[in-house]
Every structure is written in C-alpha cells, then in structure tokens.
Amino acid sequence: MRTIKTTFFALFLVFSAGLFAQEEQPQEEPTKPHTNNNAFRQLYQEFSTPNQYRTGSGAPGEAYYQNTADYKMDITLDDRTQKIFGEEEITYTNNSPDALEYLWVQLDQNVRAKDSKSPLINGSGIGAVSQTGGFVSQYMTEGFDGGFNIEKVTRNGSPLNYTINQTMMRIDMGQPLEAGDSYTFSIKWNYNIPDHTINRARSGYEHFPKDGNNAYVIAQFFPRMAVYNDVEGWQNYQFWGSGEFALPFGDYEVNITVPADHILDATGTLQNRKEVFSKEMMKRYEKARTSYDKPVIIVTQEEAEEAEKGFSEKTKTWKFKAENVRDYGFATSRKFIWDMQAVKLGERTVMAVSMYPKEGNPLWEEFSTKAVASTLKSYSAHTFDYPYPKAISVHAKNQGMEYPMICWNYGRPNEDGTYNDRVKYGMISVIIHEVGHNFFPMIVNSDERQWGWMDEGLDTFMQYVAEQEFGEEFPDAIAPNQKYPSRRGEPSKIVNYMKGNQDFIAPIMSNPENVYQLGNNAYGKPATALNILRETVMGRELFDHAFKTYSKRWMFKHPTPEDFFRTMEDASAVDLDWYWRGWFYSTENVDLGVKEVKSYFVTDKPTKKGKELLARYGVQDPSTIDAIYVVEEGDEEYDASMKSKSLFENAPTLKEFMMDNFSEEERNAIKQPKYLYNIVFEKPGGIPMPLIVEYTYEDGSKEKVTYPAQVWRKNDKEVSKAVASDKEITNIVVDPDLETADVDTSNNSWPRAEKEGEFEKFEQGQKGDK
C-alpha cells in the first residue's frame, strides 16, 4: 500500500510542477528555427582557437615568445627653449619564429605635428558656449609646432632607409631579421616640448610666471619600438590620441642632461647619485632607506624656494639604468621638493617617492608618499610583490599619466594652502590609480592601443580596492565612520551610463578610439563588472585567487582579453562566459524585478483546475488517485479560513499519508509549511545576473536567498519560484543592497509602492552609507 500511495503522490507532484511550468512559460505562437542564442552559450565564436602560444586555460603556451628592445640614450633638455635633443641606440631582438622584413618604430609626438591628421578625425561644430581658452586655441592660434624632427637613422654610422607614416616609422633593414637574431641601429632627433597645461598633453612642461620657472614631466620623448607578437604581427595601429601604447620590454641605459640646479628623477636606478646629490641630500637619502613609518624630506621646501631664484647656466647629467621595463619617463625642475619612504614588500625594500613644487603643499607633503606606499602594499597583496626599486609620484597640473616607476598626478591646493575634500580625495585617488598602473600595464603588459580597458579597467578595479584599504590604513584621512569615497567601482556608480542612450554606448570590447564615453567605457564599467564579479558572483576567495593567478601568469608578458577571461575561469572553476558576453561584449544592462506573487493553500478536495489538469493526463475520476490540490487565494474553492489552518487541517489525507509512510522520527523532522507562494521574477534587462532576494516575514525576521545567474538559463525573461514557509511573507525585495547595477529599481519590491516617490525612498534607503 505504501508503494502505491507514494507513486500517486509523486504523480501529482509531477502534475503540480507542470502547472507552475506552464504559468512560467506562457503559450505563444511557435517560433521559427534559430541558431543558439542562449545567454549561457560558450564564447567559442568570439574566442580565438588555443594554440602553442596561448592555451585554452589562459596561460602562456610552450611556444610563447616576445621580442625585446634595449635602449642606450643620451638626452639633453634645454630649459631656455623648451626643447629636447636625443640620440638613441636600439638593439632589437627577434625571439619570434618569423623572419622580419622590416621594423616599426612609434613616433607618438607626431600626434602634435602641424601636419598631424589626428585633429581631423573628429567631428566638430560651433557650440552656443565655448570656454575662452578653447575658443582661442581652436580659432585664433596657429597651433603648436610639435612632432619629432628625425635628424638621422643609421646603422654602424651608415644611413638607413626609413619611411614615416604619421606616428609610425618603418625601418628598412636591407635583409630580413631572422628568428633569434638581433639588430642594432641608431636615431638622432629633437622636438619642441609642449605646454601640457594648454592642450592636456600626456607629457610636457608647466610654466610658473611668478618665479619664471618650468616643471617638466617628460615621456613619449623618444622613438620607441612597436610590438610584434603572435596575435597581430606588428602592432602598428596609428596613435590618434586616445589609444595609448603597445610596447616591448627591454633594458635601458639613459643619460639625461639638465640645468645643474634642477632636481630630477626617472625610471630606473640612479647610477651616479654621489655626483648629483649634495652631502646633505645623501645623508637624508640614507635615512629614508630605513624609514618605514614616514617619509624623509630629501629636498626641503625652503631649499626649493631658494633654488627657484637662480637659473644656472651650467648643466648636470643624471645617469640611470632600468631592467625589464617597457617604457621610460622622467621629471625635472629646480622647483621640486623631494621626499622618500621605504616600503617593505616581502623580502625587498622599495622606495616610495614624491616630487612636487611648493604649489602642491601642504597637501602633497601630507598625503602623496603615503598614497604611493599604501598602493604598493595593496596591489602587491592582490597580484605579486612589486618588482621595481621605486615608485615616484610627481605633481603636475591637471595630469594623470603613468610610466614604469614614475607617474604625474594632479591635486593643487588654493594659493593660501587651503583645500577641500574633493581636491584631497581627487589627488589621493589619482596617485593610487597612476602608481597602480605599474602593475597594469607596465608589468602585466597588455595592448593599450587596442584594448584600453585591459589596463584602465583592471587598474580602476584595483584602485577601488586600494582606496578602501587606504581608508582603513589611514582612517584620520577620511570623515569619521565613513568609507573612502571612491568615484568608480561601486555598482550604483555605473547605472546612469548603462541605462543611457544606446546610440552613444559601445561595448567594453571596443578600440578606445571608437567609443563615445571613454571614462565610463574603459574605466568605470569594467571596474564595476570586476567588483560585482568579486563581491556577488564569485566571492572574494575564488576571485582573488583567480585574479592573482592571471597577474602572476602574465607579469612581464603580453596578455590578450581572452587570456584574462580564460584564466579567471580556469583558476576558479566558475563558468563566466555568460558574464563576459553580457558585460564586455554587449551594451545590455541589468534589470531584475518581482513581477507577480500568488498565495496558494492545499486541500485534498478536487478543485476545478485540478480536475482539468488531471483530465489532460487521462485521469477522468479524481477519486481513483490519492492527490493533494493547490488553491490560489481568490479561487472559487478558496476559503478564508484556510489561512488560519495548519497544513494537515486543510488536507487531512496528507496527514494520513505521513502517518502511513514515515516513521515518527521522520515525521518529527519534516516541517509543515503554512504558506505556499508562487513568485514570478522578471528580467527586463539583457544581462543575466544572480537573483538576490530578501524575504521579510510577518514577525519582522528576514531571509536572504541568492539564486545563481543560471536560474535564467532556460527562460531569459522570467522565472517562477515556489516558496513554502511556516510564516507569512509580507515583503520581497530583489537586490536589496544594490549589488548588481540594476538600472530600474521600481520593480524590485513587492508589494509595489503606491505613493509617488516611494521607489526613490526605497533606493536611497538601500544605499545607506555605502
């Protein structure tokens, strides 16, 4: 008898499940055959086929290679004319299996040449209002005479043929460079240094009219080798202005000659410190090497102000060596104050360094080097120990730009030294971001020219993490009982962009030259996507391990987006193709909500709907089976007294079944749900996300349930969930903590708020102090 009753009970459960399934997927006209468009399909069509260079796991393959470029340079900066003169010897080593017919060199300064095509690629019109400086620059001046003047290109003293195409220069070697061979040649050049405060150049000088001095932040100042790899061959895409730089690693020996009263620092280790430092500076430097708790001033503000008064006609040459770096930069001025602090990373000591004019104080002396040191510790903990000997933060008006071991950053107080929180946090944040670029892309060397998000997005994500950790390390630097006010990273910060006009939104997987809102596209959205991935989708433990695995696999190498995507999955055992497709390959957004909630009660008396359902399966007489029926609140069979009765009171035969088929111990372990709900969740947005639901019960207690994103795998529009509870549900909220970047929270709660403004109150209430 037990077997028969169990069979009939199981049969009814199948019928019941079928009823809910039919409600979940309403009948529609049959659709035509189609290819697989499921949001959870694998990215086989988007991804390249794994090979011996790059594996399906996301790791470098056994045949992975990268070419190198070593430089020996002599640079002279003329402070009177604001010109740079340079000579370089480049040794290019072909580690690829291919014979190279020619070499490609980048001439990025040519973006500011008078005949540059870069300004002509953008549409322009006359607006109703223009900034005065912008109007003068666009319509009333001839423009800056920038760009490289290539004086000669030689090999062993003999001229080489070369061709310049805008920002690229082809070197014709005469015969192919075979696999494993090296080629050495020389270039002599000069160019006019731009005033970076006028045209927002990535490098240049700022003039200080009150004392007549200049402060220089110099980069892209030399012809640089392009990348040749297994993915594209030569990366010789023109530099139009937004897409940054694709560069090979190499060793550098650089001699920089500047006025004798200048203070200078640069990429690499200073080789002649005793020649360019005073005895007092050397004494302070030795102290700084063991000062782990606070910076040591190497050049004081008083000394810098005294130096501003003189303009030496003599020169001094600073000599540096750098190993395994992809680029080079330096900063120099007689205005610079200079401080340093030692940072312990593993078994090594790294120097955190700041250079700034008096115009940056007191803000810079207080926070710059602290931010550098904190950044090195945070990024190292989440990736790999910082491998270079130092990291330098240089103050420069309206700047934020990065190079190996050195970067320039904005954040200037008022002339009286006062500053507000916006200036303070802006300065700390840009220092964290630009110092963080040492990891992405200076070490994990992605192709910025093609994939801007791979350095900016990953770095902005890590910036968010490091900002929060800075706030924990220096709580006095932020408002009491507050978190660090990060500008990007939190889900709510990207909502307005993602719900914006689709005509002006591009997928993250777009070239930076071809997007409308570069800040949101390459910085904000990928950073937010990674933050959600860490906090909500994967969890910190799985994410952090996978992210560190990617960082270590590809440090000092050239990863592609697929290498990142594959590694994150390989190291975590989490299938994320659906996530990459939604967030990175599309402009879809997130919108989840509660569509409908229905209450059900049980009875053992046949209902009209139950009879109709059984009849479909050939059961004409309900009395022939032992079954339980569900009654929707409001149905004709519904009795208000059902709410107050227990499960067994509403369906006595259910109690009999339990008595006949379960032991007393089993019966005691089984719950008696008093309420049965069918909840329909909807997904108007295109990106599937975990369904985070908070249930509130009549006694005020709450329960949060997270349904995996795969809950949407068979119905991309809506999904039903049957919930059995011994307490009445009074409120349901989807994404209660705003974790998913949901673009429309008006459908996130049940019951629906009826009064105007209730949705806004709900959303603000969920944000709280986040």
C-alpha positions in Angstrom: 0.0 0.0 0.0 2.9 2.4 0.8 4.3 1.9 -2.7 1.0 2.7 -4.4 0.3 5.8 -2.4 3.9 7.1 -2.9 3.5 6.6 -6.6 0.3 8.5 -6.8 1.7 11.3 -4.6 4.8 11.5 -6.9 2.5 11.6 -9.9 0.6 14.6 -8.5 3.8 16.4 -7.8 4.7 16.0 -11.5 1.3 17.4 -12.4 1.7 20.3 -10.0 5.2 21.1 -11.3 3.8 21.1 -14.8 1.1 23.6 -13.8 3.7 26.0 -12.5 5.9 25.5 -15.5 3.0 26.3 -17.8 2.4 29.5 -15.9 6.1 30.4 -16.1 6.3 29.9 -19.9 3.0 31.2 -21.4 2.0 29.6 -24.7 2.9 31.7 -27.7 2.9 31.2 -31.5 5.6 28.7 -32.5 8.9 30.4 -33.4 11.0 29.7 -36.5 14.1 27.6 -36.1 17.1 29.6 -34.9 20.8 29.3 -34.0 21.8 29.1 -30.4 21.2 32.5 -28.8 21.2 31.3 -25.2 22.9 33.8 -22.9 24.8 30.9 -21.3 26.3 29.5 -24.5 30.1 29.3 -24.6 32.2 32.0 -26.3 33.6 29.7 -28.9 32.7 32.1 -31.8 34.2 35.1 -30.0 37.4 33.5 -28.8 40.4 32.5 -30.9 41.4 28.9 -31.1 44.0 28.0 -28.5 47.4 27.2 -29.8 51.0 26.6 -28.8 51.4 30.3 -28.0 48.3 30.8 -25.8 46.5 27.9 -24.2 42.8 27.2 -23.6 43.5 27.7 -19.9 44.6 31.3 -20.4 48.2 30.5 -19.6 51.2 31.2 -22.0 51.8 28.2 -24.2 55.0 26.2 -24.6 56.0 28.2 -27.7 55.0 31.7 -26.3 57.6 34.3 -27.2 58.1 38.1 -27.0 60.6 40.3 -28.7 62.8 42.7 -26.8 64.1 46.2 -27.4 67.1 47.6 -25.4 68.0 51.3 -25.4 71.0 53.4 -24.8 70.1 57.1 -24.8 71.7 60.5 -24.3 69.1 63.2 -23.7 69.5 66.9 -23.3 66.7 69.2 -22.1 67.1 72.9 -23.0 65.2 74.8 -20.4 65.6 78.1 -22.2 63.9 76.9 -25.4 61.9 74.1 -24.1 63.4 71.6 -26.5 64.6 68.0 -26.2 67.6 66.7 -28.1 68.2 63.0 -28.1 70.4 60.2 -29.6 69.5 56.5 -29.0 70.9 53.2 -29.9 68.3 50.5 -30.2 69.0 46.7 -30.1 66.0 44.8 -31.2 66.0 41.0 -30.7 63.7 38.8 -32.7 62.6 36.0 -30.5 59.7 35.1 -32.8 59.8 32.1 -35.2 59.3 34.6 -38.1 61.8 36.4 -40.2 61.1 40.1 -40.0 61.4 42.1 -43.3 61.4 45.5 -41.6 61.0 47.1 -38.2 58.3 49.5 -37.0 59.0 52.4 -34.6 56.5 54.6 -32.9 56.7 58.4 -33.2 53.9 59.4 -30.8 55.0 63.0 -30.6 53.9 63.4 -34.2 50.3 63.5 -33.0 51.1 67.2 -32.3 52.9 67.9 -35.5 51.5 70.7 -37.6 50.5 68.3 -40.4 49.0 65.8 -38.0 45.8 64.1 -39.1 44.7 63.4 -35.6 42.7 66.6 -35.1 40.8 66.0 -38.4 39.2 62.6 -37.5 36.7 64.1 -35.0 33.6 65.9 -36.0 33.3 69.5 -34.7 30.7 72.3 -34.7 30.2 75.7 -33.2 28.5 75.5 -29.9 26.4 78.1 -28.2 29.0 78.4 -25.4 32.8 77.8 -25.5 35.5 78.1 -22.9 37.6 81.2 -23.7 40.8 79.3 -23.8 39.3 76.6 -26.0 37.9 79.2 -28.4 41.3 81.0 -28.7 43.1 77.7 -29.2 40.7 76.5 -31.9 40.2 79.6 -33.9 42.8 82.2 -33.1 46.2 80.5 -33.0 48.3 78.7 -35.5 48.7 75.7 -33.2 51.8 74.2 -31.6 54.7 73.1 -33.8 55.3 69.7 -32.3 56.3 66.3 -33.6 59.7 64.6 -33.9 62.4 66.1 -36.1 64.3 63.0 -37.2 67.8 64.1 -38.0 69.2 60.8 -39.0 68.7 57.0 -38.8 71.9 54.9 -39.0 73.5 51.5 -38.5 77.2 51.4 -37.8 77.4 55.1 -39.0 75.8 54.4 -42.3 72.4 55.8 -43.2 69.3 53.5 -43.2 66.3 53.9 -45.3 63.1 54.8 -43.4 59.6 55.8 -44.1 57.4 57.9 -41.8 53.7 57.4 -41.9 52.2 59.8 -39.4 53.0 58.4 -36.0 54.8 55.2 -37.3 58.2 54.9 -38.9 59.3 51.8 -40.9 63.0 50.9 -40.8 64.2 49.1 -43.9 67.0 46.8 -42.8 68.0 45.6 -46.3 67.7 42.0 -45.4 65.3 40.1 -43.0 66.0 39.8 -39.4 66.0 36.0 -38.8 64.5 34.3 -35.8 66.8 34.5 -32.8 68.9 37.4 -34.3 69.3 40.9 -33.1 69.6 44.2 -35.0 71.2 47.4 -33.7 70.6 50.9 -35.2 70.6 54.5 -34.0 68.3 57.5 -34.3 69.0 61.2 -33.6 66.1 63.6 -33.1 64.8 66.7 -31.4 61.4 68.2 -30.7 59.7 71.1 -29.1 58.2 70.3 -25.7 54.5 71.2 -25.4 53.0 73.2 -22.5 50.8 70.4 -21.2 48.5 72.8 -19.3 47.3 74.2 -22.7 46.5 71.1 -24.7 46.4 68.4 -22.0 49.4 66.6 -23.5 50.4 63.4 -21.6 53.9 65.0 -21.1 55.4 68.5 -21.4 56.1 71.4 -19.1 54.2 73.8 -16.9 55.4 77.4 -16.7 55.1 79.3 -13.4 55.0 83.0 -14.2 55.6 84.2 -10.6 59.1 82.8 -10.4 59.7 82.2 -14.1 60.5 78.5 -13.7 59.3 75.4 -15.6 58.4 72.0 -14.2 58.9 69.2 -16.7 57.2 65.8 -16.9 58.6 64.1 -19.9 57.5 60.9 -21.7 56.9 59.6 -25.3 60.1 61.7 -25.8 62.0 59.1 -27.9 61.2 56.9 -30.9 60.0 53.6 -29.4 59.8 50.1 -30.9 56.4 48.7 -31.7 55.3 45.3 -30.5 55.5 42.2 -32.8 53.6 39.2 -31.4 51.7 36.0 -32.3 48.3 37.8 -32.2 48.7 40.6 -34.8 52.2 40.5 -36.1 53.3 44.2 -35.9 51.0 46.4 -33.7 51.4 49.5 -35.9 48.0 51.0 -35.5 48.3 54.8 -35.6 48.3 56.9 -32.5 45.3 59.1 -32.8 45.3 60.4 -29.2 43.1 58.1 -27.1 44.5 54.6 -27.6 47.7 54.5 -25.6 50.8 52.4 -26.0 51.8 48.9 -27.0 55.5 48.4 -26.1 58.1 45.6 -25.7 60.2 45.0 -22.7 63.9 45.8 -22.6 66.8 47.2 -20.7 67.6 51.0 -20.6 70.8 53.0 -20.1 69.8 56.7 -20.1 71.9 59.8 -19.5 69.8 63.0 -19.0 71.5 66.4 -19.1 69.6 69.3 -17.5 70.4 72.6 -15.8 72.7 72.0 -12.8 70.3 73.4 -10.3 67.5 71.0 -11.3 66.2 68.1 -9.2 65.5 65.0 -11.4 64.1 61.5 -11.1 63.3 58.9 -13.6 62.6 55.3 -14.5 65.5 53.1 -13.3 68.2 53.2 -10.7 70.3 56.3 -10.4 74.0 55.3 -11.2 75.8 58.5 -10.1 74.0 59.6 -7.0 77.1 60.9 -5.3 77.8 63.2 -8.3 74.4 64.8 -8.5 73.4 64.8 -4.7 74.8 67.2 -2.2 76.3 65.7 1.0 73.1 66.7 2.9 70.9 65.0 0.3 73.0 61.8 0.6 72.6 61.8 4.4 68.8 62.2 4.1 68.6 59.6 1.4 70.4 57.0 3.6 67.9 57.8 6.4 65.0 57.4 4.0 66.1 53.9 3.0 65.3 52.6 6.5 62.3 54.9 7.3 59.3 52.6 7.0 56.8 54.7 9.1 57.0 58.1 7.4 58.7 60.0 4.5 62.0 61.7 4.8 62.5 65.0 3.1 65.4 64.9 0.6 65.0 68.4 -0.7 63.0 70.8 1.6 60.6 73.5 0.6 63.0 76.2 1.8 65.7 74.7 -0.4 63.4 74.5 -3.4 62.2 78.1 -3.0 65.8 79.3 -2.8 66.7 77.3 -6.0 63.8 79.0 -7.8 65.6 82.3 -7.6 68.6 81.2 -9.7 68.9 80.0 -13.3 72.1 78.1 -13.6 73.9 78.2 -17.0 75.8 75.0 -16.0 74.5 71.5 -16.6 74.4 68.2 -14.8 74.0 64.7 -16.2 71.9 62.2 -14.3 72.6 58.6 -15.3 70.1 55.7 -14.9 69.8 52.0 -15.7 66.5 50.1 -15.8 66.0 46.4 -16.4 63.0 44.8 -17.9 60.8 47.9 -18.4 58.5 48.7 -21.3 58.9 52.4 -21.4 60.7 55.4 -19.9 59.8 58.7 -18.3 61.5 61.5 -16.2 60.6 64.7 -14.3 62.9 67.6 -13.7 62.7 71.2 -12.3 64.5 73.4 -9.8 61.2 73.9 -8.1 60.8 70.3 -6.8 60.6 69.4 -3.2 61.6 65.7 -2.9 60.7 63.1 -0.2 61.1 59.3 0.1 59.9 56.5 2.3 60.9 52.8 2.5 58.3 50.2 1.9 58.7 46.5 2.9 57.4 44.1 0.3 58.2 40.5 1.0 62.0 40.3 1.4 62.6 43.5 -0.6 62.6 47.2 0.3 61.1 49.6 -2.3 61.2 53.4 -2.2 58.0 55.4 -2.3 58.9 58.8 -3.7 57.2 62.1 -4.3 58.3 65.3 -6.2 56.3 68.5 -6.1 56.7 72.3 -6.2 55.6 74.4 -3.3 52.3 75.0 -5.0 51.4 71.4 -4.1 51.9 71.9 -0.4 50.7 71.3 2.3 48.6 68.6 0.6 51.4 66.8 -1.2 53.8 66.6 1.8 50.9 65.2 3.9 49.5 62.6 1.6 51.4 61.8 -1.6 54.0 59.4 -0.4 51.6 57.8 2.0 49.3 57.1 -1.0 52.3 55.7 -3.0 53.3 53.3 -0.2 49.8 52.2 0.5 49.2 51.5 -3.1 52.3 49.3 -3.5 51.2 47.3 -0.5 47.6 46.9 -1.6 48.4 46.0 -5.2 51.2 43.6 -4.2 48.9 41.7 -1.9 46.4 41.1 -4.7 48.8 40.4 -7.6 52.5 40.0 -7.0 55.2 41.8 -5.0 56.2 45.0 -6.8 59.5 44.1 -8.5 61.0 47.5 -9.3 63.2 49.5 -6.9 60.9 52.6 -6.5 57.7 54.3 -7.4 57.6 58.0 -8.0 54.6 60.4 -7.8 55.2 63.8 -9.5 52.9 66.8 -9.0 51.7 68.3 -12.3 48.7 70.5 -13.0 45.7 68.6 -14.5 47.8 65.5 -15.1 47.3 61.8 -14.5 49.7 59.7 -16.5 51.8 56.6 -15.9 55.2 55.1 -16.8 57.4 52.4 -15.3 58.4 53.6 -11.8 57.1 57.1 -12.3 53.8 59.0 -12.8 52.4 62.5 -12.8 49.3 63.5 -10.8 47.0 66.4 -10.2 45.7 67.9 -7.0 46.6 71.5 -6.2 45.5 73.5 -3.1 44.5 77.1 -3.3 47.2 79.7 -3.2 46.8 80.1 0.5 47.3 76.4 1.0 43.7 75.5 1.8 41.9 72.7 0.1 38.6 70.9 0.2 37.8 67.2 0.4 37.2 67.0 -3.4 40.8 68.1 -4.1 42.2 65.9 -1.4 40.4 62.7 -2.4 41.0 63.5 -6.1 44.7 63.7 -5.5 44.9 60.6 -3.4 42.8 58.7 -5.9 44.8 59.7 -9.0 48.1 58.8 -7.2 46.7 55.3 -6.4 45.5 54.9 -10.0 48.7 56.0 -11.7 51.0 54.2 -9.3 48.8 51.2 -9.8 49.5 51.3 -13.5 52.9 50.0 -12.7 51.1 46.6 -12.4 48.7 47.1 -15.3 50.1 47.6 -18.0 53.7 48.3 -17.1 54.3 44.7 -15.9 51.2 42.8 -17.0 51.8 44.3 -20.4 48.5 44.4 -22.3 48.0 46.2 -25.6 46.7 49.6 -24.7 46.4 50.7 -28.3 43.7 48.0 -29.0 42.3 47.2 -25.6 42.1 50.3 -23.4 40.0 48.5 -20.7 42.7 45.9 -20.1 44.9 48.4 -18.3 42.4 51.2 -17.3 39.6 48.9 -16.3 41.7 46.4 -14.3 43.6 49.3 -12.7 40.4 51.1 -11.8 39.1 48.0 -10.2 42.3 47.6 -8.2 42.2 51.3 -7.4 38.8 50.8 -5.8 40.2 48.0 -3.6 43.3 50.0 -2.8 41.2 53.2 -1.9 39.2 51.2 0.6 42.3 49.8 2.1 43.9 53.2 2.2 40.9 54.4 4.2 41.4 51.5 6.6 45.1 52.2 6.9 44.7 56.0 7.4 41.2 56.5 9.0 42.1 60.0 10.0 42.3 61.0 6.3 38.6 60.4 5.8 35.4 61.5 7.5 34.6 59.7 10.8 32.8 56.4 10.4 32.9 56.6 6.6 34.4 54.5 3.9 36.8 56.1 1.3 34.5 57.9 -1.2 35.6 56.0 -4.3 34.4 57.6 -7.6 34.2 54.4 -9.5 33.8 50.7 -8.7 30.5 50.5 -6.7 27.6 49.2 -8.8 25.4 52.2 -8.3 28.0 54.5 -9.9 27.6 52.9 -13.3 23.8 52.7 -13.5 23.2 56.1 -15.3 25.7 55.2 -18.0 24.3 51.7 -18.6 20.7 52.9 -18.9 21.7 55.7 -21.2 21.1 56.2 -24.9 22.3 53.1 -26.7 23.3 55.3 -29.7 26.2 56.6 -27.6 27.3 53.4 -25.8 29.8 50.9 -27.1 30.8 47.5 -25.8 33.8 47.4 -23.5 35.4 45.2 -26.1 35.9 48.2 -28.4 39.0 50.1 -29.5 39.4 53.2 -27.3 39.4 55.5 -30.4 35.9 54.3 -31.3 33.9 54.8 -28.1 31.8 57.7 -27.0 32.5 57.9 -23.3 36.0 56.6 -22.7 35.9 57.2 -18.9 32.8 55.1 -18.5 33.6 52.5 -21.2 37.3 51.7 -20.4 37.5 52.7 -16.7 34.1 52.7 -14.9 32.2 49.8 -16.4 34.9 47.2 -16.4 36.0 48.2 -12.9 32.3 47.8 -11.7 32.0 44.5 -13.6 35.0 43.1 -11.8 33.9 44.4 -8.5 30.5 42.7 -8.9 32.2 39.6 -10.0 34.3 39.6 -6.8 31.6 40.5 -4.3 28.5 39.0 -5.7 29.1 36.4 -8.5 32.3 34.5 -7.5 33.0 35.6 -3.9 36.3 37.1 -2.8 38.2 33.9 -2.2 37.6 32.5 -5.7 38.0 35.8 -7.4 41.2 36.9 -5.6 42.9 33.6 -6.3 42.0 33.7 -10.0 43.0 37.4 -10.3 46.3 36.7 -8.7 46.8 33.7 -10.9 46.3 35.9 -14.0 48.6 38.6 -12.7 51.4 36.1 -12.0 51.0 34.2 -15.2 51.3 37.3 -17.3 53.7 39.5 -15.4 56.4 40.7 -17.8 54.3 39.3 -20.7 51.7 40.4 -23.3 48.2 39.1 -22.4 45.1 39.5 -24.5 41.5 39.8 -23.2 41.0 36.1 -23.8 43.9 35.2 -21.7 42.3 37.1 -18.9 38.8 35.7 -19.4 40.1 32.1 -19.7 42.4 32.4 -16.6 39.7 33.7 -14.4 37.6 30.6 -15.2 40.5 28.2 -15.2 41.6 29.2 -11.7 38.2 29.3 -10.2 36.1 26.5 -11.8 33.4 29.1 -12.4 31.9 29.3 -15.9 31.8 33.0 -16.7 31.2 33.1 -20.5 27.7 34.5 -19.9 29.2 37.2 -17.7 31.9 38.3 -20.2 29.3 38.2 -23.0 26.8 40.4 -21.1 29.2 42.9 -19.6 32.1 43.1 -22.0 30.8 42.1 -25.5 27.4 43.9 -25.3 25.8 47.1 -24.3 23.0 45.3 -22.4 22.2 46.4 -18.9 20.9 44.7 -15.7 17.2 45.0 -14.7 15.7 42.3 -12.4 12.4 42.5 -10.5 9.4 40.9 -8.9 6.6 40.5 -11.4 4.0 38.6 -9.5 3.3 36.9 -6.2 0.5 34.5 -5.7 -0.5 32.7 -2.4 -1.6 29.1 -2.5 -3.1 26.7 0.0 -3.5 22.9 -0.1 -6.6 20.8 0.0 -7.4 17.1 -0.6 -10.7 18.0 -2.2 -10.6 18.0 -6.0 -10.6 21.5 -7.5 -11.8 22.7 -10.8 -8.3 23.5 -12.1 -7.0 20.2 -10.6 -9.7 18.2 -12.4 -8.9 19.9 -15.7 -5.2 19.2 -15.3 -5.7 15.6 -14.4 -8.0 15.2 -17.4 -5.2 16.2 -19.7 -3.3 13.3 -18.4 -6.2 10.9 -18.9 -7.4 10.8 -15.3 -11.2 11.3 -15.5 -12.2 10.3 -12.0 -10.1 12.1 -9.3 -11.3 9.6 -6.7 -9.1 7.0 -8.2 -5.9 8.7 -7.1 -4.6 9.9 -3.8 -3.7 13.5 -4.5 -3.2 17.0 -3.0 -4.6 20.1 -4.8 -3.4 23.7 -4.6 -5.9 26.5 -4.3 -4.9 30.0 -5.3 -6.1 32.7 -2.9 -9.2 34.1 -4.5 -10.1 31.0 -6.4 -13.7 29.8 -6.1 -12.6 26.9 -3.9 -10.6 29.3 -1.6 -11.9 29.7 1.9 -10.5 32.5 4.1 -10.3 30.1 7.0 -7.5 28.2 5.1 -5.1 31.0 6.2 -5.5 30.1 9.9 -5.4 26.4 9.5 -2.4 24.1 9.5 -1.3 22.1 6.6 -2.9 18.9 8.0 -6.1 20.7 8.9 -6.5 21.8 5.3 -5.6 18.4 3.9 -6.3 15.6 6.4 -5.3 12.9 3.9 -1.9 14.4 3.8 -1.6 13.7 7.5 -2.8 10.1 6.9 -0.2 9.7 4.2 2.5 10.9 6.5 1.4 8.5 9.3 1.3 5.5 6.9 4.6 6.2 5.1 7.0 7.8 7.5 8.3 6.8 10.9 7.7 9.0 14.0 11.3 10.3 13.8 10.9 11.2 10.1 7.6 12.9 10.8 9.2 15.0 13.5 11.9 16.1 11.2 9.5 17.2 8.4 8.3 20.8 8.5 4.7 21.9 8.0 4.7 25.0 5.8 1.6 27.0 6.4 2.1 29.2 3.4 2.8 28.3 -0.2 3.8 31.1 -2.7 4.4 31.1 -6.4 6.7 34.1 -7.1 7.5 35.2 -10.6 10.7 37.1 -11.0 11.3 39.1 -14.2 14.4 40.2 -16.2 13.6 43.1 -18.5 17.4 43.8 -18.7 19.6 41.8 -21.1 22.4 40.7 -18.7 21.6 37.6 -16.6 22.7 38.1 -13.0 22.4 36.3 -9.7 18.9 36.8 -8.3 19.4 38.2 -4.8 16.1 38.1 -2.9 15.3 39.3 0.6 12.2 37.9 2.1 10.6 39.6 5.1 8.2 37.7 7.3 5.2 38.7 9.5 7.3 38.6 12.6 9.8 41.0 11.2 12.5 38.4 10.5 14.4 38.4 7.2 16.0 35.8 5.0 18.2 36.5 2.0 18.4 33.9 -0.8 20.8 34.1 -3.8 19.7 32.1 -6.8 22.6 31.6 -9.2 22.6 33.5 -12.5 21.9 30.2 -14.2 18.3 30.4 -13.0 17.7 32.3 -16.2 19.3 29.7 -18.5 16.0 28.3 -19.8 13.8 31.4 -19.7 15.6 34.7 -20.3 12.6 36.8 -19.4 11.1 35.4 -16.2 11.3 32.6 -13.8 9.0 31.2 -11.1 10.0 30.1 -7.7 7.7 28.1 -5.4 8.4 29.0 -1.8 7.0 27.1 1.2 7.1 28.9 4.5 5.7 28.5 8.0 5.4 32.3 8.3 3.6 34.7 6.1 5.8 36.7 3.7 5.0 40.4 3.9 7.7 41.9 1.7 10.0 40.8 -1.1 13.0 42.9 -2.3 15.3 42.0 -5.2 18.9 43.1 -4.9 18.3 44.8 -1.5 21.9 46.0 -1.2 22.2 47.3 -4.8 24.9 44.8 -5.8 24.1 44.2 -9.4 24.0 47.7 -11.1 20.2 47.3 -11.6 19.1 50.2 -13.8 15.5 50.3 -12.7 14.7 49.6 -9.0 11.0 50.5 -9.4 10.2 46.8 -10.0 12.5 45.5 -7.3 10.0 45.2 -4.4 6.6 43.6 -3.5 4.1 44.8 -2.7 4.6 47.7 -5.1 4.9 51.1 -3.6 1.9 53.1 -4.5 2.8 56.6 -3.3 4.8 58.8 -5.6 8.4 58.9 -4.6 8.3 55.6 -2.7 10.7 54.0 -5.2 13.3 56.7 -4.7 12.9 56.4 -0.9 13.5 52.6 -1.2 16.6 53.0 -3.4 18.1 55.7 -1.1 17.3 53.6 1.9 19.1 50.6 0.5 22.2 52.7 -0.3 22.5 54.0 3.2 26.1 55.0 3.9 27.6 52.8 1.2 
